Amino acid sequence: MKALGTFTDSLYIAWTIARKDIGEALKNKNTRINIVILLGMIAFFYWMSTPRPFDKRINVVVYDEGKTSLAIENAKLEDGTEFIFYEASSFEDMKRKMAYKELGLVVPVDFDQILEAGGEPGLEGYVLWVHRSRAVDLEKKYSEKFTQLLGRPLRIYIGDNIVVPYPDVETNSVPFHMLFITLWLSISTVPHLMFEERKSKTIEALWVSPASPSQVILGKALAGLFYVTLAGILFFILNGVYVVNWGLAILAFGTIALLGIGFALLLGGIIQSAQQLSLWALIIAVLLIVPVLFVNEPFLASWLKAILVWLPTAAMAKLVQFSFSSSATAAQLGLNLGIAFAGILLVFGLVVWQIRKLDR
């Protein structure tokens, strides 16, 4: 019971510090500007990832079961709609190649026979998980477009043909967007919590208060997590349609948030001026985020790729991608979770060391 009481007291002290910091952060002009900018970027990234009404290009992966006479040459309709076709060697190959493509098509073996008999041919259509709620509308749209393309009635049947992405196939840039938004909000906002404490000399009051260094760290982390979580909620509201495994998606977001907050607290305890804070926040954000862009680059040197996959941010982006996919093996999940948590523990270990050093 005594241990429980001590734990409860520690949480209360940490929450008291966090509550003060949450209010203080909103009084800081730079913090308010960063929050507004980041919220705008979340909306912008959502707009970039969502099909827009003026998009006229339709990318189609075609698996022709019987090597029929159906021509799959790229074509453009009078209304500007452009068809770009990609061939697949098998049904599984079609699903993998869909990736960023809008539509997958399976041409049946008896396609030519139906044409010769004067019937109305039909093709099995497949759309990605993110478009599942639009399947009925897309079925109608693609049937009309292919009818115009072939010059004769043709029906695309989609129904429940929904392709859930494979864990090792990228289908969108949303995992990178989440990584960028969460890390940048943490690093551009949370350091001010430590910096302002030192600037106003209130950090000295914390050292003579009942609060321990660990409680100070937890309080600052909770304050930062409050704002990062608000941004994360907005992100998931806009991009929740991509999520297949919500538990894993929330876990992945949590690891990114903790890593960002850890680096932010570390930065806030070192930097001596607001100008240096902005510069180093940018440098650290670039070092954490940019390498993730190249992890899946096919032309990247294999030795460099082997190094980049061990970065915590690369592992976290993978975890987000896994949450948007059909499944991931226990080995894949275990390895990336291990890398992510190792990075978090290392960063917070440095923060504890830094706080203890300041406490002397």
C-alpha positions in Angstrom: 0.0 0.0 0.0 2.9 2.3 0.8 4.4 1.7 -2.7 1.0 2.4 -4.3 0.8 5.7 -2.3 4.3 6.7 -3.4 3.4 6.0 -7.0 0.2 8.0 -6.8 2.0 10.9 -5.2 4.6 10.9 -8.0 1.9 10.9 -10.6 0.2 13.8 -8.9 3.4 15.8 -8.7 4.1 15.1 -12.4 0.6 16.0 -13.4 0.8 19.3 -11.4 4.0 20.2 -13.4 2.3 19.1 -16.7 -0.8 21.1 -16.0 1.2 24.3 -15.4 3.3 23.7 -18.6 0.2 23.1 -20.7 -1.1 26.5 -19.8 2.3 28.1 -20.1 2.9 26.7 -23.5 -0.1 28.5 -24.9 1.2 31.8 -23.6 4.3 31.4 -25.8 3.9 33.1 -29.2 6.2 30.7 -31.0 4.4 27.7 -29.6 1.0 29.0 -30.8 2.4 29.7 -34.3 4.0 26.2 -34.5 0.7 24.5 -33.4 -1.3 26.5 -36.1 1.3 25.7 -38.8 1.3 22.0 -37.9 -2.5 21.8 -37.9 -2.5 23.4 -41.3 0.1 20.9 -42.5 -2.0 18.0 -41.3 -4.9 19.3 -43.4 -2.5 19.8 -46.4 -1.1 16.3 -46.2 -4.6 15.0 -46.0 -5.5 16.9 -49.2 -2.4 15.6 -50.9 -3.2 12.0 -50.0 -6.9 12.1 -51.1 -8.1 11.7 -54.7 -9.2 15.1 -56.0 -12.1 15.8 -58.4 -9.8 17.2 -61.1 -7.6 14.1 -61.2 -8.1 12.5 -64.6 -5.4 9.8 -64.5 -6.6 6.2 -63.8 -3.8 3.7 -63.1 -4.9 0.2 -63.8 -3.1 -3.1 -63.1 -4.4 -5.9 -65.4 -4.2 -9.6 -65.0 -5.3 -11.3 -68.2 -6.1 -14.9 -67.2 -6.5 -16.2 -70.7 -4.3 -13.9 -72.7 -7.4 -12.5 -74.5 -7.6 -10.0 -77.2 -8.4 -7.1 -74.8 -6.0 -4.3 -75.7 -4.3 -2.7 -72.7 -2.6 0.1 -74.4 -2.5 3.5 -72.7 -5.4 5.7 -73.9 -7.0 9.1 -73.3 -10.7 9.9 -73.5 -12.3 13.0 -74.9 -13.0 14.3 -71.4 -9.4 14.2 -70.5 -9.5 10.9 -68.6 -6.2 9.1 -69.1 -5.8 5.3 -68.7 -2.3 4.0 -67.8 -2.2 0.2 -67.8 0.3 -2.1 -66.1 0.4 -5.9 -66.7 0.5 -8.5 -64.0 1.6 -12.1 -64.3 -0.7 -13.5 -61.7 -3.6 -12.5 -59.4 -1.2 -12.1 -56.5 1.1 -10.1 -58.6 -1.8 -7.8 -59.6 -2.6 -7.2 -55.9 1.0 -6.4 -55.1 1.4 -4.1 -58.1 -1.7 -2.1 -57.2 0.3 -0.2 -54.5 -0.6 3.5 -55.4 -2.8 2.4 -58.4 -6.5 3.1 -58.4 -7.8 -0.1 -59.9 -7.0 -3.8 -60.4 -8.7 -5.8 -63.2 -8.9 -9.5 -63.9 -9.8 -10.4 -67.5 -11.6 -13.8 -67.5 -10.6 -16.7 -69.8 -13.9 -16.6 -71.7 -13.7 -12.8 -72.5 -13.2 -13.4 -76.2 -16.1 -15.9 -76.4 -18.5 -13.5 -74.8 -17.5 -10.8 -77.3 -18.0 -13.1 -80.2 -21.4 -14.2 -79.0 -22.4 -10.5 -78.8 -22.8 -10.5 -75.0 -21.9 -7.8 -72.6 -18.5 -8.7 -71.1 -17.7 -8.1 -67.4 -14.4 -7.7 -65.6 -13.6 -8.3 -62.0 -12.4 -5.0 -60.5 -10.4 -4.5 -57.3 -9.8 -1.4 -55.3 -7.5 -0.7 -52.3 -8.7 -0.8 -48.7 -8.7 3.0 -48.5 -11.4 3.2 -51.2 -13.6 0.5 -49.7 -16.4 3.0 -48.8 -16.5 4.2 -52.4 -16.7 0.8 -54.1 -20.2 1.3 -55.4 -19.5 4.7 -56.9 -16.2 3.5 -58.4 -17.9 0.5 -59.9 -20.3 2.8 -61.8 -17.5 5.3 -62.7 -15.1 2.7 -64.1 -17.9 0.9 -66.0 -18.8 4.1 -67.8 -15.2 5.0 -68.5 -14.3 1.5 -69.9 -17.5 1.6 -72.0 -16.3 4.8 -73.5 -12.8 3.4 -74.0 -13.9 0.2 -75.8 -16.8 1.7 -77.7 -19.2 -1.0 -76.4 -20.9 -1.8 -73.1 -18.7 -3.3 -70.5 -19.3 -3.8 -66.8 -16.7 -3.6 -64.0 -17.8 -5.7 -61.0 -16.1 -4.6 -57.7 -18.5 -5.5 -54.9 -16.5 -6.8 -52.0 -13.2 -7.0 -54.0 -11.1 -5.0 -51.6 -7.4 -5.4 -51.5 -5.8 -5.0 -48.1 -2.2 -3.8 -48.6 0.7 -6.1 -48.0 3.0 -5.1 -45.1 6.0 -4.8 -47.3 4.3 -2.8 -50.1 3.9 0.9 -49.7 0.5 2.2 -50.9 0.6 5.8 -49.7 2.8 8.3 -48.0 0.6 8.7 -44.9 3.1 6.8 -42.5 5.7 9.4 -43.4 3.2 12.2 -42.9 2.4 10.9 -39.4 6.1 10.6 -38.6 6.9 14.2 -39.8 3.9 15.9 -38.1 4.4 14.1 -34.7 8.2 14.6 -34.5 8.1 18.2 -35.8 5.4 19.2 -33.4 7.3 17.6 -30.5 10.6 19.2 -31.3 9.3 22.6 -32.2 7.0 22.9 -29.2 8.2 20.9 -26.2 11.8 22.4 -25.9 10.3 25.7 -24.9 8.9 24.0 -21.8 12.4 23.4 -20.5 13.9 26.6 -22.1 11.3 28.9 -20.5 11.8 27.2 -17.1 15.5 28.0 -17.3 15.0 31.5 -18.6 12.6 32.4 -15.9 14.7 30.7 -13.2 11.6 28.6 -12.1 13.7 25.4 -12.8 15.6 26.3 -9.6 12.3 26.2 -7.7 11.7 22.7 -9.0 15.0 21.5 -7.5 14.1 22.6 -4.0 10.5 21.3 -4.4 9.3 17.8 -3.5 9.6 16.9 -7.2 12.4 14.5 -8.2 14.2 14.7 -11.5 12.1 11.8 -12.8 8.9 13.5 -11.8 10.0 16.7 -13.6 10.8 14.7 -16.7 7.4 12.9 -16.5 5.6 16.2 -16.1 7.3 17.8 -19.1 6.6 14.7 -21.1 2.9 14.7 -20.2 2.6 18.3 -21.2 4.2 17.7 -24.5 2.1 14.5 -25.0 -1.0 16.5 -24.5 -0.4 18.7 -27.5 1.0 15.9 -29.6 -2.1 13.8 -28.9 -4.4 16.6 -30.0 -2.6 16.7 -33.3 -2.7 12.9 -33.5 -6.4 12.8 -32.9 -6.9 15.2 -35.8 -4.6 13.2 -38.0 -6.5 9.9 -37.3 -9.9 11.6 -37.8 -8.7 12.7 -41.3 -6.7 9.5 -42.2 -8.5 6.8 -40.2 -9.7 5.3 -43.5 -6.2 3.9 -44.1 -6.1 2.0 -40.7 -6.5 -1.7 -40.8 -5.2 -2.5 -37.2 -6.1 0.4 -34.9 -4.3 -1.1 -31.9 -1.0 -1.1 -33.8 -1.6 2.3 -35.3 -2.1 3.9 -31.9 1.0 2.0 -30.5 3.1 3.3 -33.5 1.9 6.8 -32.9 2.8 6.5 -29.2 6.3 5.5 -30.0 6.8 8.4 -32.4 5.4 10.8 -29.9 7.6 9.5 -27.0 10.8 9.7 -29.2 10.0 13.2 -30.3 9.3 14.4 -26.8 12.5 12.8 -25.5 14.6 14.6 -28.1 12.7 17.8 -27.4 13.4 17.6 -23.6 17.0 16.9 -24.3 17.2 19.8 -26.7 15.4 22.1 -24.3 17.9 21.4 -21.5 20.9 22.2 -23.6 20.1 25.2 -25.8 20.8 28.6 -24.3 18.8 30.9 -26.7 15.6 30.9 -28.7 17.6 31.4 -31.9 19.7 28.3 -31.2 16.6 26.4 -30.3 14.9 27.0 -33.6 18.1 26.1 -35.5 18.8 22.9 -33.6 15.2 21.9 -33.7 15.3 22.0 -37.5 18.6 20.1 -37.7 17.4 17.3 -35.4 14.1 17.0 -37.2 15.9 16.7 -40.5 18.3 14.0 -39.1 15.4 12.1 -37.7 13.0 12.4 -40.6 14.9 12.6 -43.9 16.6 9.2 -43.8 13.2 7.5 -43.6 12.5 8.8 -47.1 15.3 6.7 -48.5 14.8 3.4 -46.6 12.6 2.0 -49.4 14.5 3.7 -52.3 15.2 0.8 -54.7 18.5 2.4 -56.0 19.9 3.1 -52.6 23.2 1.2 -51.8 22.4 -2.0 -50.0 25.0 -1.3 -47.2 23.4 2.1 -46.6 19.9 0.7 -46.6 21.1 -1.9 -44.1 22.1 0.9 -41.7 19.0 3.0 -42.2 16.6 0.2 -41.3 18.0 0.3 -37.7 17.1 3.9 -37.1 14.2 4.2 -34.6 12.3 6.5 -36.9 12.5 4.1 -39.8 11.2 1.3 -37.5 8.4 3.6 -36.4 7.4 4.4 -39.9 7.3 0.6 -40.6 5.0 0.1 -37.6 2.6 2.7 -39.0 2.8 0.9 -42.4 2.1 -2.4 -40.8 -1.0 -1.0 -39.1 -2.2 0.0 -42.6 -1.7 -3.5 -44.0 -3.1 -7.0 -43.9 -0.6 -8.5 -41.5 3.0 -8.5 -40.4 5.0 -11.5 -39.0 5.9 -11.7 -35.4 9.5 -11.3 -36.4 8.8 -8.1 -38.3 6.8 -6.6 -35.5 9.2 -7.7 -32.8 12.3 -6.3 -34.6 10.7 -2.9 -35.3 9.1 -2.6 -31.9 12.5 -3.5 -30.3 14.3 -0.8 -32.3 11.7 1.8 -31.5 11.7 1.2 -27.8 15.5 1.0 -27.6 15.6 4.4 -29.2 13.1 5.8 -26.7 14.9 4.4 -23.7 18.2 5.7 -24.9 16.9 9.2 -25.4 15.1 9.4 -22.1 18.1 7.9 -20.4 20.1 10.9 -21.7 17.3 13.2 -20.5 17.5 11.7 -17.0 21.3 12.1 -17.0 21.0 15.7 -18.1 18.4 16.6 -15.4 20.5 14.9 -12.7 23.5 16.9 -13.9 21.6 20.2 -13.7 20.3 19.2 -10.2 23.9 19.1 -8.8 
